Amino acid sequence: MSDIFTPKRIGQLEVKNRLMRSATAERLVDKDGVVTDDLLAYYKTLAKGGVGTIVTGYTAVDPQGRSGWQMMAIYSDNYIKGLQGLTNIVHQYDTKIIVQLNHCGRYSAGALIGTNPLAVSASHEEIKGEFPPREATESQIKDVIRAFVVSAERAREAGFDGVQIHAAHGYLVSQFLSPRTNKRTDQWGGGIENRSRFLMEIIKQTRQKLGADFPIWIKTNCEDFIDGGLTLSDSINVIKYLIENKAEPDAIEISGGVTFDTVIRKDVLSPEKEAYFLPQAETFRRTYPNIPLILVGGIRSYEIMEKVVGEKKMDLVAMSRPFIRDPNFPLSLQKTCRGVRTDAPTTCISCNLCLGMKKEPVRCRASENPITKISATRS
Ligand SMILES: Cc1cc2nc3c(=O)[nH]c(=O)nc-3n(C[C@H](O)[C@H](O)[C@H](O)COP(=O)(O)O)c2cc1C
């Protein structure tokens, strides 16, 4: 019996299989971040395609935390109705849907938000241009924490099965965690406990507001893979601090890196290159045997998926690019139970051409199969 097609309890949630669509900003919202018909059609296709859990693309909790025009938004009650459309469609197929909550911090687009982006610390040599980041004051930090909490309330109202706090990839929460970007000397900076305080407060206050039943997941970096960034031992200690402060997440998705070439690695074309954060994830598993863990990053073949959930004891395997290539692949995989890689037309070749689409909806350019077109033909 295949492990990946068995149901699993992840904290309060029962998911029908071990496959998850990792957060992917599809750029299928309108310029105000509102869900469009194309996004609804794509989520219908994904859910029909057999995936157990979908995490939405990153979704702005604060208008000042947007990276571009096509970032989904949840920072006002006006967004709830559109988001309800998404959860309704996905739930028709017994698929769970989690919204990823994010503030881009220093990567927020100054030209869009009309001011200097809010960041954990002021300007950094890597951020150039007209709008250098500015250091958040104590009261601005508290406002952003509140924005996450209120957004989680809206998420529940919109019917999401939970929220995932984006604490990875160099956005605001990750900026707080990293000693490379967090240069503060107050209670929000310095040692790993102070650097984790922002994430801890978001989880703790969300739980206080929404109760223990509402799932709060995080996506975190196992390492930043950059000089002076978060190390594996740091990221293990972040979780320790969360647990000690009664802010244990209900599931942890393990990612890594703060640059495209480390987060979204190219040319994953052999089993040895797959599951590229697995060694670090095994340390998480040994240290935290009872927390549900989800692994993302270069998972491609059926054999590796089975190994990751079977032998390596991860609870779910998460993928992004394979779902851009073929949102239907779980059903095909279930039918054949053969390696995805041997199923040549549907295999993501990690060429990363999907990342080069600046303003257009994300699509697989290797197959030249726009996701909007796929949606239209399959709905
Ligand atoms: C087009 C695209 C958009 C992405 N958007 C997000 C996002 O909104 N939030 C996030 O946490 N990760 C995002 N990612 C990263 C993926 O979730 C995932 O961590 C990464 O692509 C590695 O997994 P993969 O090898 O299965 O693609 C995105 C990746 C791609 C290719």
Ligand as a Chemical Component Dictionary entry (heavy atoms), coordinates in Angstrom:
data_LIG
# 
_chem_comp.id                   LIG 
_chem_comp.type                 NON-POLYMER 
_chem_comp.pdbx_formal_charge   0 
_chem_comp.three_letter_code    LIG 
# 
loop_
_chem_comp_atom.comp_id 
_chem_comp_atom.atom_id 
_chem_comp_atom.alt_atom_id 
_chem_comp_atom.type_symbol 
_chem_comp_atom.charge 
_chem_comp_atom.model_Cartn_x 
_chem_comp_atom.model_Cartn_y 
_chem_comp_atom.model_Cartn_z 
_chem_comp_atom.pdbx_ordinal 
LIG C1  C1  C 0 6.149  30.690 -9.401 1  
LIG C2  C2  C 0 6.439  30.397 -7.960 2  
LIG C3  C3  C 0 5.805  31.141 -6.975 3  
LIG C4  C4  C 0 6.077  30.879 -5.622 4  
LIG N1  N1  N 0 5.394  31.567 -4.655 5  
LIG C5  C5  C 0 5.609  31.260 -3.343 6  
LIG C6  C6  C 0 4.836  31.883 -2.315 7  
LIG O1  O1  O 0 3.937  32.688 -2.565 8  
LIG N2  N2  N 0 5.121  31.545 -1.038 9  
LIG C7  C7  C 0 6.101  30.621 -0.704 10 
LIG O2  O2  O 0 6.301  30.330 0.472  11 
LIG N3  N3  N 0 6.826  30.024 -1.652 12 
LIG C8  C8  C 0 6.599  30.300 -2.952 13 
LIG N4  N4  N 0 7.291  29.634 -3.917 14 
LIG C9  C9  C 0 8.284  28.595 -3.500 15 
LIG C10 C10 C 0 7.630  27.213 -3.464 16 
LIG O3  O3  O 0 6.562  27.135 -2.540 17 
LIG C11 C11 C 0 8.652  26.104 -3.097 18 
LIG O4  O4  O 0 9.122  26.356 -1.792 19 
LIG C12 C12 C 0 9.825  26.034 -4.084 20 
LIG O5  O5  O 0 9.401  26.271 -5.413 21 
LIG C13 C13 C 0 10.517 24.657 -4.060 22 
LIG O6  O6  O 0 9.595  23.623 -4.322 23 
LIG P1  P1  P 0 9.487  22.897 -5.779 24 
LIG O7  O7  O 0 10.842 22.315 -6.067 25 
LIG O8  O8  O 0 8.441  21.834 -5.568 26 
LIG O9  O9  O 0 9.107  23.924 -6.763 27 
LIG C14 C14 C 0 7.021  29.867 -5.273 28 
LIG C15 C15 C 0 7.644  29.123 -6.286 29 
LIG C16 C16 C 0 7.361  29.367 -7.616 30 
LIG C17 C17 C 0 8.022  28.511 -8.664 31 
# 
loop_
_chem_comp_bond.comp_id 
_chem_comp_bond.atom_id_1 
_chem_comp_bond.atom_id_2 
_chem_comp_bond.value_order 
_chem_comp_bond.pdbx_ordinal 
LIG C1  C2  SING 1  
LIG C2  C3  SING 2  
LIG C2  C16 DOUB 3  
LIG C3  C4  DOUB 4  
LIG C4  N1  SING 5  
LIG C4  C14 SING 6  
LIG N1  C5  DOUB 7  
LIG C5  C6  SING 8  
LIG C5  C8  SING 9  
LIG C6  O1  DOUB 10 
LIG C6  N2  SING 11 
LIG N2  C7  SING 12 
LIG C7  O2  DOUB 13 
LIG C7  N3  SING 14 
LIG N3  C8  DOUB 15 
LIG C8  N4  SING 16 
LIG N4  C9  SING 17 
LIG N4  C14 SING 18 
LIG C9  C10 SING 19 
LIG C10 O3  SING 20 
LIG C10 C11 SING 21 
LIG C11 O4  SING 22 
LIG C11 C12 SING 23 
LIG C12 O5  SING 24 
LIG C12 C13 SING 25 
LIG C13 O6  SING 26 
LIG O6  P1  SING 27 
LIG P1  O7  DOUB 28 
LIG P1  O8  SING 29 
LIG P1  O9  SING 30 
LIG C14 C15 DOUB 31 
LIG C15 C16 SING 32 
LIG C16 C17 SING 33 
# 
